[in-house]
Amino acid sequence: MSYPSPSSGWPDPTRPQDPWTNDNNEQADPGQQFRPPTDPAAAASGQPGPAQPAGDAPYPPTGPYGAVPPTAYPGPYATSGYPQPAYPGYGYPPRRTNSLAIAALVLSLAGVVTCITAPVGAILGHVARKQIRENGEDGEGMAKAGIIVGWILTGLTVLATALYLAVIAYVVVSSEPGSTI
């Protein structure tokens, strides 16, 4: 598809550009650099046209302290001389888990076997929740689980102990001669 050239001589920026043809739809030299035409009045005065740099060079590259000499760019790609930044992290850094919350859960679960560590785990769970509120650490769920499991196992241990003592009392009383129960 061919588009007509604008009458002013400047290329239309909205028109798709084919790098192998010029504005007159003639084959262009691939090594030729495109230079927009200058205004005839500006050309007579020696001034460059609008948006055209003076001389043959394109706009010179600039660095943080002004113009950078062309020898600073040895290859086809410009480099700043500074090392490339490391890849940025994704999201927030992981938060620390409260160690008392972990200990509370472990001791509460160990109370299933030992029957002694469950109340210690429940108490550590309360202390861990207080620290978590103050410090903003993770582990709220583990602390709650330590509290719940610890107090439930403590309650079951107390009930089992009371039932055990009741059975022993019943056996002792019923084994006495002359007792009627």
Buried (B, 14 or more C-beta within 10 A) or exposed (E): EEEEBEEEEBBEEEEEEEEEEBBEEEEBEEEEEEEEEBBEEEEEEEEBBEEBEEEEEEEEEEEEEEEBEEEEBEEEEEEEEEEEEEEEEEEEEEEEBBEBBBBBBBBBBBBEEEBEBBBBBBBBBBBBBEBBEEEEBBBBEBBBBBBBBBBBBBEBBEEEEEEEEEEEEEEEEEEEEEEEE
